Amino acid sequence: MEKRKKREPIKVMVVDDHEVVREGVVRILERQGGITVVALARTGEEAMDKIRLFEPEVVTVDIELPGINGIELIRRIKSEYPDIEAVALTVYDDEEFAKQAIKAGAIGYVIKDAAQEELVQAVRAAAAGESLVSTSVARKLLREIKEPPKARRYKAEDFEGLSERELDVLKLMAKGLDNRQIAGQLFISELTVKVHIRNIFRKLGVGDRTKAVIYAIDKGLA
């Protein structure tokens, strides 16, 4: 799939077995501008067929689907179409579902009851290759993996290969700073921050910001 030109609208497919939800998501996304919904699907099987036809850049996926569930659908999408990003859109405000979705390859996890702006932000972030997880779920994830400092110590071997500057960037990412804020803290350009983040992903063997942050916190870096 060719990369989207910057001025072209983000092509989205919405997968949900409830018609009212599908229509609601379409209204929320398309009234923002810069986003177009190219396809709708009720099941995972239908979604996989339509991906081939419509080539969306981002797919919003309900976790609870008939037949292939949302987690498995995300896994299949990322396996067959690694350039397409998946955002889990669900009623489950639960860290276990979030972890499963992220492990399957989701770049975002949004609660249906969250503010509409959060869904739009998640889709735009996904199209840019960045992660967005609903705040309530993110807090639960961090609370679950974070242990008292004395019980969890940072080990250099867990971050072998990362330069000092990359470690600095990762620490600030784990504190929730965005690229602009990191650039300001370290007195470097945003472009340089992006280069460091790409190197961090490659060296840690992770595919997105959320997984890098979870890894860093789990290993006691932040």
Biotite code that builds the C-alpha atoms (Angstrom):
import biotite.structure as struc

atoms = struc.array([
    struc.Atom([0.000, 0.000, 0.000], chain_id="A", res_id=1, res_name="MET", atom_name="CA", element="C"),
    struc.Atom([1.329, 3.416, -0.959], chain_id="A", res_id=2, res_name="GLU", atom_name="CA", element="C"),
    struc.Atom([1.846, 5.939, 1.797], chain_id="A", res_id=3, res_name="LYS", atom_name="CA", element="C"),
    struc.Atom([-0.850, 8.591, 2.103], chain_id="A", res_id=4, res_name="ARG", atom_name="CA", element="C"),
    struc.Atom([-0.003, 12.056, 0.892], chain_id="A", res_id=5, res_name="LYS", atom_name="CA", element="C"),
    struc.Atom([-0.143, 14.556, 3.736], chain_id="A", res_id=6, res_name="LYS", atom_name="CA", element="C"),
    struc.Atom([-3.119, 16.492, 2.375], chain_id="A", res_id=7, res_name="ARG", atom_name="CA", element="C"),
    struc.Atom([-5.255, 13.464, 1.532], chain_id="A", res_id=8, res_name="GLU", atom_name="CA", element="C"),
    struc.Atom([-7.958, 12.417, 4.010], chain_id="A", res_id=9, res_name="PRO", atom_name="CA", element="C"),
    struc.Atom([-7.239, 9.473, 6.291], chain_id="A", res_id=10, res_name="ILE", atom_name="CA", element="C"),
    struc.Atom([-9.061, 6.402, 4.978], chain_id="A", res_id=11, res_name="LYS", atom_name="CA", element="C"),
    struc.Atom([-10.838, 4.529, 7.771], chain_id="A", res_id=12, res_name="VAL", atom_name="CA", element="C"),
    struc.Atom([-12.849, 1.322, 7.989], chain_id="A", res_id=13, res_name="MET", atom_name="CA", element="C"),
    struc.Atom([-15.248, 0.850, 10.930], chain_id="A", res_id=14, res_name="VAL", atom_name="CA", element="C"),
    struc.Atom([-15.860, -2.688, 12.209], chain_id="A", res_id=15, res_name="VAL", atom_name="CA", element="C"),
    struc.Atom([-18.748, -3.122, 14.651], chain_id="A", res_id=16, res_name="ASP", atom_name="CA", element="C"),
    struc.Atom([-21.745, -5.447, 14.687], chain_id="A", res_id=17, res_name="ASP", atom_name="CA", element="C"),
    struc.Atom([-24.115, -2.742, 15.953], chain_id="A", res_id=18, res_name="HIS", atom_name="CA", element="C"),
    struc.Atom([-25.533, -0.499, 13.229], chain_id="A", res_id=19, res_name="GLU", atom_name="CA", element="C"),
    struc.Atom([-26.174, 2.409, 15.607], chain_id="A", res_id=20, res_name="VAL", atom_name="CA", element="C"),
    struc.Atom([-22.543, 2.342, 16.764], chain_id="A", res_id=21, res_name="VAL", atom_name="CA", element="C"),
    struc.Atom([-21.213, 2.169, 13.200], chain_id="A", res_id=22, res_name="ARG", atom_name="CA", element="C"),
    struc.Atom([-23.322, 5.138, 12.146], chain_id="A", res_id=23, res_name="GLU", atom_name="CA", element="C"),
    struc.Atom([-22.274, 7.087, 15.230], chain_id="A", res_id=24, res_name="GLY", atom_name="CA", element="C"),
    struc.Atom([-18.576, 6.474, 14.599], chain_id="A", res_id=25, res_name="VAL", atom_name="CA", element="C"),
    struc.Atom([-18.961, 7.553, 10.973], chain_id="A", res_id=26, res_name="VAL", atom_name="CA", element="C"),
    struc.Atom([-20.624, 10.823, 12.015], chain_id="A", res_id=27, res_name="ARG", atom_name="CA", element="C"),
    struc.Atom([-17.976, 11.550, 14.632], chain_id="A", res_id=28, res_name="ILE", atom_name="CA", element="C"),
    struc.Atom([-15.076, 10.909, 12.268], chain_id="A", res_id=29, res_name="LEU", atom_name="CA", element="C"),
    struc.Atom([-16.320, 12.496, 9.059], chain_id="A", res_id=30, res_name="GLU", atom_name="CA", element="C"),
    struc.Atom([-17.532, 15.761, 10.553], chain_id="A", res_id=31, res_name="ARG", atom_name="CA", element="C"),
    struc.Atom([-13.989, 16.529, 11.733], chain_id="A", res_id=32, res_name="GLN", atom_name="CA", element="C"),
    struc.Atom([-12.539, 16.947, 8.264], chain_id="A", res_id=33, res_name="GLY", atom_name="CA", element="C"),
    struc.Atom([-9.441, 15.178, 7.001], chain_id="A", res_id=34, res_name="GLY", atom_name="CA", element="C"),
    struc.Atom([-10.978, 11.746, 7.656], chain_id="A", res_id=35, res_name="ILE", atom_name="CA", element="C"),
    struc.Atom([-13.151, 9.668, 5.329], chain_id="A", res_id=36, res_name="THR", atom_name="CA", element="C"),
    struc.Atom([-14.818, 6.336, 6.147], chain_id="A", res_id=37, res_name="VAL", atom_name="CA", element="C"),
    struc.Atom([-14.294, 4.121, 3.106], chain_id="A", res_id=38, res_name="VAL", atom_name="CA", element="C"),
    struc.Atom([-15.958, 0.938, 4.394], chain_id="A", res_id=39, res_name="ALA", atom_name="CA", element="C"),
    struc.Atom([-18.110, -0.566, 7.131], chain_id="A", res_id=40, res_name="LEU", atom_name="CA", element="C"),
    struc.Atom([-18.121, -4.164, 8.348], chain_id="A", res_id=41, res_name="ALA", atom_name="CA", element="C"),
    struc.Atom([-20.213, -6.138, 10.836], chain_id="A", res_id=42, res_name="ARG", atom_name="CA", element="C"),
    struc.Atom([-17.901, -9.124, 11.284], chain_id="A", res_id=43, res_name="THR", atom_name="CA", element="C"),
    struc.Atom([-14.225, -9.949, 11.153], chain_id="A", res_id=44, res_name="GLY", atom_name="CA", element="C"),
    struc.Atom([-14.693, -12.048, 8.032], chain_id="A", res_id=45, res_name="GLU", atom_name="CA", element="C"),
    struc.Atom([-16.441, -9.196, 6.243], chain_id="A", res_id=46, res_name="GLU", atom_name="CA", element="C"),
    struc.Atom([-13.728, -6.814, 7.404], chain_id="A", res_id=47, res_name="ALA", atom_name="CA", element="C"),
    struc.Atom([-10.917, -8.918, 5.922], chain_id="A", res_id=48, res_name="MET", atom_name="CA", element="C"),
    struc.Atom([-12.751, -9.094, 2.584], chain_id="A", res_id=49, res_name="ASP", atom_name="CA", element="C"),
    struc.Atom([-13.340, -5.332, 2.475], chain_id="A", res_id=50, res_name="LYS", atom_name="CA", element="C"),
    struc.Atom([-9.774, -4.452, 3.453], chain_id="A", res_id=51, res_name="ILE", atom_name="CA", element="C"),
    struc.Atom([-8.619, -5.979, 0.168], chain_id="A", res_id=52, res_name="ARG", atom_name="CA", element="C"),
    struc.Atom([-11.124, -3.867, -1.760], chain_id="A", res_id=53, res_name="LEU", atom_name="CA", element="C"),
    struc.Atom([-10.959, -0.514, 0.009], chain_id="A", res_id=54, res_name="PHE", atom_name="CA", element="C"),
    struc.Atom([-7.392, -0.428, 1.420], chain_id="A", res_id=55, res_name="GLU", atom_name="CA", element="C"),
    struc.Atom([-8.056, 1.621, 4.581], chain_id="A", res_id=56, res_name="PRO", atom_name="CA", element="C"),
    struc.Atom([-5.144, 3.122, 6.490], chain_id="A", res_id=57, res_name="GLU", atom_name="CA", element="C"),
    struc.Atom([-6.817, 2.765, 9.884], chain_id="A", res_id=58, res_name="VAL", atom_name="CA", element="C"),
    struc.Atom([-9.397, 0.231, 11.066], chain_id="A", res_id=59, res_name="VAL", atom_name="CA", element="C"),
    struc.Atom([-11.460, 0.762, 14.209], chain_id="A", res_id=60, res_name="THR", atom_name="CA", element="C"),
    struc.Atom([-12.317, -2.624, 15.682], chain_id="A", res_id=61, res_name="VAL", atom_name="CA", element="C"),
    struc.Atom([-14.925, -3.546, 18.265], chain_id="A", res_id=62, res_name="ASP", atom_name="CA", element="C"),
    struc.Atom([-13.464, -6.162, 20.632], chain_id="A", res_id=63, res_name="ILE", atom_name="CA", element="C"),
    struc.Atom([-16.679, -8.162, 20.862], chain_id="A", res_id=64, res_name="GLU", atom_name="CA", element="C"),
    struc.Atom([-17.592, -9.351, 17.366], chain_id="A", res_id=65, res_name="LEU", atom_name="CA", element="C"),
    struc.Atom([-19.526, -12.419, 16.186], chain_id="A", res_id=66, res_name="PRO", atom_name="CA", element="C"),
    struc.Atom([-17.305, -15.121, 14.685], chain_id="A", res_id=67, res_name="GLY", atom_name="CA", element="C"),
    struc.Atom([-13.738, -13.809, 14.651], chain_id="A", res_id=68, res_name="ILE", atom_name="CA", element="C"),
    struc.Atom([-13.432, -11.640, 17.764], chain_id="A", res_id=69, res_name="ASN", atom_name="CA", element="C"),
    struc.Atom([-11.829, -8.217, 17.648], chain_id="A", res_id=70, res_name="GLY", atom_name="CA", element="C"),
    struc.Atom([-8.509, -9.350, 19.131], chain_id="A", res_id=71, res_name="ILE", atom_name="CA", element="C"),
    struc.Atom([-8.095, -12.067, 16.522], chain_id="A", res_id=72, res_name="GLU", atom_name="CA", element="C"),
    struc.Atom([-9.172, -9.687, 13.761], chain_id="A", res_id=73, res_name="LEU", atom_name="CA", element="C"),
    struc.Atom([-6.487, -7.191, 14.804], chain_id="A", res_id=74, res_name="ILE", atom_name="CA", element="C"),
    struc.Atom([-3.930, -10.005, 14.797], chain_id="A", res_id=75, res_name="ARG", atom_name="CA", element="C"),
    struc.Atom([-4.938, -11.041, 11.274], chain_id="A", res_id=76, res_name="ARG", atom_name="CA", element="C"),
    struc.Atom([-4.937, -7.488, 9.968], chain_id="A", res_id=77, res_name="ILE", atom_name="CA", element="C"),
    struc.Atom([-1.415, -6.857, 11.271], chain_id="A", res_id=78, res_name="LYS", atom_name="CA", element="C"),
    struc.Atom([-0.214, -10.208, 9.958], chain_id="A", res_id=79, res_name="SER", atom_name="CA", element="C"),
    struc.Atom([-1.546, -9.730, 6.428], chain_id="A", res_id=80, res_name="GLU", atom_name="CA", element="C"),
    struc.Atom([-1.432, -5.928, 6.189], chain_id="A", res_id=81, res_name="TYR", atom_name="CA", element="C"),
    struc.Atom([1.301, -4.644, 8.523], chain_id="A", res_id=82, res_name="PRO", atom_name="CA", element="C"),
    struc.Atom([1.017, -1.082, 7.166], chain_id="A", res_id=83, res_name="ASP", atom_name="CA", element="C"),
    struc.Atom([-2.621, -0.803, 8.274], chain_id="A", res_id=84, res_name="ILE", atom_name="CA", element="C"),
    struc.Atom([-3.108, 0.426, 11.839], chain_id="A", res_id=85, res_name="GLU", atom_name="CA", element="C"),
    struc.Atom([-5.852, -0.911, 14.121], chain_id="A", res_id=86, res_name="ALA", atom_name="CA", element="C"),
    struc.Atom([-7.594, 1.002, 16.899], chain_id="A", res_id=87, res_name="VAL", atom_name="CA", element="C"),
    struc.Atom([-9.615, -1.051, 19.370], chain_id="A", res_id=88, res_name="ALA", atom_name="CA", element="C"),
    struc.Atom([-12.924, 0.701, 20.085], chain_id="A", res_id=89, res_name="LEU", atom_name="CA", element="C"),
    struc.Atom([-14.704, -1.029, 22.933], chain_id="A", res_id=90, res_name="THR", atom_name="CA", element="C"),
    struc.Atom([-16.939, -0.791, 25.991], chain_id="A", res_id=91, res_name="VAL", atom_name="CA", element="C"),
    struc.Atom([-14.353, -2.689, 28.046], chain_id="A", res_id=92, res_name="TYR", atom_name="CA", element="C"),
    struc.Atom([-12.528, -0.309, 30.382], chain_id="A", res_id=93, res_name="ASP", atom_name="CA", element="C"),
    struc.Atom([-10.226, -3.153, 31.309], chain_id="A", res_id=94, res_name="ASP", atom_name="CA", element="C"),
    struc.Atom([-6.435, -3.432, 31.271], chain_id="A", res_id=95, res_name="GLU", atom_name="CA", element="C"),
    struc.Atom([-6.511, -7.134, 30.383], chain_id="A", res_id=96, res_name="GLU", atom_name="CA", element="C"),
    struc.Atom([-8.419, -6.513, 27.159], chain_id="A", res_id=97, res_name="PHE", atom_name="CA", element="C"),
    struc.Atom([-6.119, -3.577, 26.445], chain_id="A", res_id=98, res_name="ALA", atom_name="CA", element="C"),
    struc.Atom([-3.015, -5.734, 26.886], chain_id="A", res_id=99, res_name="LYS", atom_name="CA", element="C"),
    struc.Atom([-4.456, -8.403, 24.591], chain_id="A", res_id=100, res_name="GLN", atom_name="CA", element="C"),
    struc.Atom([-5.316, -5.818, 21.941], chain_id="A", res_id=101, res_name="ALA", atom_name="CA", element="C"),
    struc.Atom([-1.874, -4.212, 22.121], chain_id="A", res_id=102, res_name="ILE", atom_name="CA", element="C"),
    struc.Atom([-0.131, -7.580, 21.961], chain_id="A", res_id=103, res_name="LYS", atom_name="CA", element="C"),
    struc.Atom([-2.251, -8.444, 18.915], chain_id="A", res_id=104, res_name="ALA", atom_name="CA", element="C"),
    struc.Atom([-0.975, -5.291, 17.236], chain_id="A", res_id=105, res_name="GLY", atom_name="CA", element="C"),
    struc.Atom([-3.447, -2.506, 18.057], chain_id="A", res_id=106, res_name="ALA", atom_name="CA", element="C"),
    struc.Atom([-1.868, 0.946, 18.070], chain_id="A", res_id=107, res_name="ILE", atom_name="CA", element="C"),
    struc.Atom([-4.751, 2.491, 19.995], chain_id="A", res_id=108, res_name="GLY", atom_name="CA", element="C"),
    struc.Atom([-7.367, 1.508, 22.565], chain_id="A", res_id=109, res_name="TYR", atom_name="CA", element="C"),
    struc.Atom([-10.391, 3.761, 23.002], chain_id="A", res_id=110, res_name="VAL", atom_name="CA", element="C"),
    struc.Atom([-13.400, 3.352, 25.298], chain_id="A", res_id=111, res_name="ILE", atom_name="CA", element="C"),
    struc.Atom([-16.735, 3.967, 23.576], chain_id="A", res_id=112, res_name="LYS", atom_name="CA", element="C"),
    struc.Atom([-17.899, 6.143, 26.459], chain_id="A", res_id=113, res_name="ASP", atom_name="CA", element="C"),
    struc.Atom([-14.843, 8.395, 26.139], chain_id="A", res_id=114, res_name="ALA", atom_name="CA", element="C"),
    struc.Atom([-15.082, 11.876, 24.689], chain_id="A", res_id=115, res_name="ALA", atom_name="CA", element="C"),
    struc.Atom([-15.652, 11.928, 20.943], chain_id="A", res_id=116, res_name="GLN", atom_name="CA", element="C"),
    struc.Atom([-12.462, 13.928, 20.501], chain_id="A", res_id=117, res_name="GLU", atom_name="CA", element="C"),
    struc.Atom([-10.475, 10.991, 21.868], chain_id="A", res_id=118, res_name="GLU", atom_name="CA", element="C"),
    struc.Atom([-11.640, 8.726, 19.038], chain_id="A", res_id=119, res_name="LEU", atom_name="CA", element="C"),
    struc.Atom([-10.710, 11.329, 16.449], chain_id="A", res_id=120, res_name="VAL", atom_name="CA", element="C"),
    struc.Atom([-7.322, 11.853, 18.095], chain_id="A", res_id=121, res_name="GLN", atom_name="CA", element="C"),
    struc.Atom([-6.722, 8.091, 18.174], chain_id="A", res_id=122, res_name="ALA", atom_name="CA", element="C"),
    struc.Atom([-7.445, 7.736, 14.452], chain_id="A", res_id=123, res_name="VAL", atom_name="CA", element="C"),
    struc.Atom([-5.230, 10.675, 13.542], chain_id="A", res_id=124, res_name="ARG", atom_name="CA", element="C"),
    struc.Atom([-2.461, 9.385, 15.809], chain_id="A", res_id=125, res_name="ALA", atom_name="CA", element="C"),
    struc.Atom([-2.743, 5.903, 14.274], chain_id="A", res_id=126, res_name="ALA", atom_name="CA", element="C"),
    struc.Atom([-2.449, 7.318, 10.757], chain_id="A", res_id=127, res_name="ALA", atom_name="CA", element="C"),
    struc.Atom([0.759, 9.038, 11.898], chain_id="A", res_id=128, res_name="ALA", atom_name="CA", element="C"),
    struc.Atom([2.062, 5.799, 13.430], chain_id="A", res_id=129, res_name="GLY", atom_name="CA", element="C"),
    struc.Atom([1.524, 6.982, 17.001], chain_id="A", res_id=130, res_name="GLU", atom_name="CA", element="C"),
    struc.Atom([-0.421, 5.429, 19.878], chain_id="A", res_id=131, res_name="SER", atom_name="CA", element="C"),
    struc.Atom([-3.330, 6.665, 21.926], chain_id="A", res_id=132, res_name="LEU", atom_name="CA", element="C"),
    struc.Atom([-4.842, 4.717, 24.811], chain_id="A", res_id=133, res_name="VAL", atom_name="CA", element="C"),
    struc.Atom([-7.865, 5.999, 26.744], chain_id="A", res_id=134, res_name="SER", atom_name="CA", element="C"),
    struc.Atom([-6.664, 7.677, 29.921], chain_id="A", res_id=135, res_name="THR", atom_name="CA", element="C"),
    struc.Atom([-8.610, 5.438, 32.298], chain_id="A", res_id=136, res_name="SER", atom_name="CA", element="C"),
    struc.Atom([-7.124, 2.292, 30.745], chain_id="A", res_id=137, res_name="VAL", atom_name="CA", element="C"),
    struc.Atom([-3.615, 3.742, 30.529], chain_id="A", res_id=138, res_name="ALA", atom_name="CA", element="C"),
    struc.Atom([-3.692, 4.469, 34.250], chain_id="A", res_id=139, res_name="ARG", atom_name="CA", element="C"),
    struc.Atom([-4.733, 0.902, 35.022], chain_id="A", res_id=140, res_name="LYS", atom_name="CA", element="C"),
    struc.Atom([-1.974, -0.484, 32.798], chain_id="A", res_id=141, res_name="LEU", atom_name="CA", element="C"),
    struc.Atom([0.645, 1.660, 34.494], chain_id="A", res_id=142, res_name="LEU", atom_name="CA", element="C"),
    struc.Atom([-0.673, 0.876, 37.960], chain_id="A", res_id=143, res_name="ARG", atom_name="CA", element="C"),
    struc.Atom([-0.579, -2.841, 37.254], chain_id="A", res_id=144, res_name="GLU", atom_name="CA", element="C"),
    struc.Atom([2.968, -2.994, 35.950], chain_id="A", res_id=145, res_name="ILE", atom_name="CA", element="C"),
    struc.Atom([4.529, -0.423, 38.228], chain_id="A", res_id=146, res_name="LYS", atom_name="CA", element="C"),
    struc.Atom([6.064, -1.750, 41.402], chain_id="A", res_id=147, res_name="GLU", atom_name="CA", element="C"),
    struc.Atom([7.628, 0.109, 44.326], chain_id="A", res_id=148, res_name="PRO", atom_name="CA", element="C"),
    struc.Atom([11.141, 1.352, 43.415], chain_id="A", res_id=149, res_name="PRO", atom_name="CA", element="C"),
    struc.Atom([12.846, -0.937, 45.925], chain_id="A", res_id=150, res_name="LYS", atom_name="CA", element="C"),
    struc.Atom([11.157, -3.998, 44.434], chain_id="A", res_id=151, res_name="ALA", atom_name="CA", element="C"),
    struc.Atom([12.030, -3.168, 40.838], chain_id="A", res_id=152, res_name="ARG", atom_name="CA", element="C"),
    struc.Atom([15.475, -1.987, 39.786], chain_id="A", res_id=153, res_name="ARG", atom_name="CA", element="C"),
    struc.Atom([16.644, -0.728, 36.440], chain_id="A", res_id=154, res_name="TYR", atom_name="CA", element="C"),
    struc.Atom([19.084, -3.156, 34.819], chain_id="A", res_id=155, res_name="LYS", atom_name="CA", element="C"),
    struc.Atom([21.381, -1.929, 32.082], chain_id="A", res_id=156, res_name="ALA", atom_name="CA", element="C"),
    struc.Atom([21.140, -5.226, 30.209], chain_id="A", res_id=157, res_name="GLU", atom_name="CA", element="C"),
    struc.Atom([17.396, -4.675, 29.697], chain_id="A", res_id=158, res_name="ASP", atom_name="CA", element="C"),
    struc.Atom([18.270, -1.665, 27.528], chain_id="A", res_id=159, res_name="PHE", atom_name="CA", element="C"),
    struc.Atom([21.472, -2.931, 25.947], chain_id="A", res_id=160, res_name="GLU", atom_name="CA", element="C"),
    struc.Atom([22.269, -1.073, 22.757], chain_id="A", res_id=161, res_name="GLY", atom_name="CA", element="C"),
    struc.Atom([20.424, 2.136, 23.628], chain_id="A", res_id=162, res_name="LEU", atom_name="CA", element="C"),
    struc.Atom([22.567, 5.261, 23.732], chain_id="A", res_id=163, res_name="SER", atom_name="CA", element="C"),
    struc.Atom([22.441, 7.663, 26.673], chain_id="A", res_id=164, res_name="GLU", atom_name="CA", element="C"),
    struc.Atom([20.338, 10.085, 24.665], chain_id="A", res_id=165, res_name="ARG", atom_name="CA", element="C"),
    struc.Atom([17.917, 7.332, 23.646], chain_id="A", res_id=166, res_name="GLU", atom_name="CA", element="C"),
    struc.Atom([17.527, 6.364, 27.299], chain_id="A", res_id=167, res_name="LEU", atom_name="CA", element="C"),
    struc.Atom([16.781, 10.016, 28.118], chain_id="A", res_id=168, res_name="ASP", atom_name="CA", element="C"),
    struc.Atom([14.121, 10.101, 25.414], chain_id="A", res_id=169, res_name="VAL", atom_name="CA", element="C"),
    struc.Atom([12.583, 6.829, 26.589], chain_id="A", res_id=170, res_name="LEU", atom_name="CA", element="C"),
    struc.Atom([12.423, 8.063, 30.197], chain_id="A", res_id=171, res_name="LYS", atom_name="CA", element="C"),
    struc.Atom([10.555, 11.191, 29.104], chain_id="A", res_id=172, res_name="LEU", atom_name="CA", element="C"),
    struc.Atom([8.224, 9.133, 26.912], chain_id="A", res_id=173, res_name="MET", atom_name="CA", element="C"),
    struc.Atom([7.417, 6.999, 29.951], chain_id="A", res_id=174, res_name="ALA", atom_name="CA", element="C"),
    struc.Atom([6.555, 10.169, 31.873], chain_id="A", res_id=175, res_name="LYS", atom_name="CA", element="C"),
    struc.Atom([3.921, 10.958, 29.254], chain_id="A", res_id=176, res_name="GLY", atom_name="CA", element="C"),
    struc.Atom([5.735, 13.754, 27.398], chain_id="A", res_id=177, res_name="LEU", atom_name="CA", element="C"),
    struc.Atom([5.004, 14.180, 23.688], chain_id="A", res_id=178, res_name="ASP", atom_name="CA", element="C"),
    struc.Atom([7.681, 14.748, 21.039], chain_id="A", res_id=179, res_name="ASN", atom_name="CA", element="C"),
    struc.Atom([7.579, 18.535, 21.314], chain_id="A", res_id=180, res_name="ARG", atom_name="CA", element="C"),
    struc.Atom([7.917, 18.440, 25.094], chain_id="A", res_id=181, res_name="GLN", atom_name="CA", element="C"),
    struc.Atom([10.788, 15.951, 24.891], chain_id="A", res_id=182, res_name="ILE", atom_name="CA", element="C"),
    struc.Atom([12.562, 18.188, 22.381], chain_id="A", res_id=183, res_name="ALA", atom_name="CA", element="C"),
    struc.Atom([12.195, 21.126, 24.758], chain_id="A", res_id=184, res_name="GLY", atom_name="CA", element="C"),
    struc.Atom([13.478, 19.184, 27.748], chain_id="A", res_id=185, res_name="GLN", atom_name="CA", element="C"),
    struc.Atom([16.547, 17.896, 25.916], chain_id="A", res_id=186, res_name="LEU", atom_name="CA", element="C"),
    struc.Atom([17.187, 21.017, 23.794], chain_id="A", res_id=187, res_name="PHE", atom_name="CA", element="C"),
    struc.Atom([17.007, 19.088, 20.521], chain_id="A", res_id=188, res_name="ILE", atom_name="CA", element="C"),
    struc.Atom([14.710, 19.290, 17.498], chain_id="A", res_id=189, res_name="SER", atom_name="CA", element="C"),
    struc.Atom([11.462, 17.315, 17.146], chain_id="A", res_id=190, res_name="GLU", atom_name="CA", element="C"),
    struc.Atom([12.959, 15.638, 14.071], chain_id="A", res_id=191, res_name="LEU", atom_name="CA", element="C"),
    struc.Atom([15.872, 14.401, 16.199], chain_id="A", res_id=192, res_name="THR", atom_name="CA", element="C"),
    struc.Atom([13.393, 13.107, 18.791], chain_id="A", res_id=193, res_name="VAL", atom_name="CA", element="C"),
    struc.Atom([11.574, 11.149, 16.078], chain_id="A", res_id=194, res_name="LYS", atom_name="CA", element="C"),
    struc.Atom([14.856, 9.622, 14.915], chain_id="A", res_id=195, res_name="VAL", atom_name="CA", element="C"),
    struc.Atom([15.697, 8.577, 18.485], chain_id="A", res_id=196, res_name="HIS", atom_name="CA", element="C"),
    struc.Atom([12.232, 7.053, 18.934], chain_id="A", res_id=197, res_name="ILE", atom_name="CA", element="C"),
    struc.Atom([12.565, 5.021, 15.724], chain_id="A", res_id=198, res_name="ARG", atom_name="CA", element="C"),
    struc.Atom([15.924, 3.724, 16.978], chain_id="A", res_id=199, res_name="ASN", atom_name="CA", element="C"),
    struc.Atom([14.395, 2.877, 20.365], chain_id="A", res_id=200, res_name="ILE", atom_name="CA", element="C"),
    struc.Atom([11.599, 0.873, 18.710], chain_id="A", res_id=201, res_name="PHE", atom_name="CA", element="C"),
    struc.Atom([14.106, -1.041, 16.597], chain_id="A", res_id=202, res_name="ARG", atom_name="CA", element="C"),
    struc.Atom([16.511, -1.787, 19.443], chain_id="A", res_id=203, res_name="LYS", atom_name="CA", element="C"),
    struc.Atom([13.797, -2.837, 21.906], chain_id="A", res_id=204, res_name="LEU", atom_name="CA", element="C"),
    struc.Atom([11.954, -4.843, 19.264], chain_id="A", res_id=205, res_name="GLY", atom_name="CA", element="C"),
    struc.Atom([8.671, -2.988, 19.741], chain_id="A", res_id=206, res_name="VAL", atom_name="CA", element="C"),
    struc.Atom([6.371, -1.509, 17.140], chain_id="A", res_id=207, res_name="GLY", atom_name="CA", element="C"),
    struc.Atom([4.902, 1.564, 18.748], chain_id="A", res_id=208, res_name="ASP", atom_name="CA", element="C"),
    struc.Atom([5.106, 4.143, 21.524], chain_id="A", res_id=209, res_name="ARG", atom_name="CA", element="C"),
    struc.Atom([2.714, 2.393, 23.911], chain_id="A", res_id=210, res_name="THR", atom_name="CA", element="C"),
    struc.Atom([4.707, -0.835, 23.888], chain_id="A", res_id=211, res_name="LYS", atom_name="CA", element="C"),
    struc.Atom([7.982, 1.046, 24.389], chain_id="A", res_id=212, res_name="ALA", atom_name="CA", element="C"),
    struc.Atom([6.563, 2.917, 27.389], chain_id="A", res_id=213, res_name="VAL", atom_name="CA", element="C"),
    struc.Atom([5.088, -0.230, 28.926], chain_id="A", res_id=214, res_name="ILE", atom_name="CA", element="C"),
    struc.Atom([8.457, -1.980, 28.483], chain_id="A", res_id=215, res_name="TYR", atom_name="CA", element="C"),
    struc.Atom([10.326, 0.924, 30.075], chain_id="A", res_id=216, res_name="ALA", atom_name="CA", element="C"),
    struc.Atom([8.057, 1.105, 33.118], chain_id="A", res_id=217, res_name="ILE", atom_name="CA", element="C"),
    struc.Atom([7.965, -2.675, 33.489], chain_id="A", res_id=218, res_name="ASP", atom_name="CA", element="C"),
    struc.Atom([11.785, -2.739, 33.558], chain_id="A", res_id=219, res_name="LYS", atom_name="CA", element="C"),
    struc.Atom([12.007, 0.025, 36.129], chain_id="A", res_id=220, res_name="GLY", atom_name="CA", element="C"),
    struc.Atom([13.373, 2.778, 33.889], chain_id="A", res_id=221, res_name="LEU", atom_name="CA", element="C"),
    struc.Atom([10.631, 5.208, 34.929], chain_id="A", res_id=222, res_name="ALA", atom_name="CA", element="C"),
])
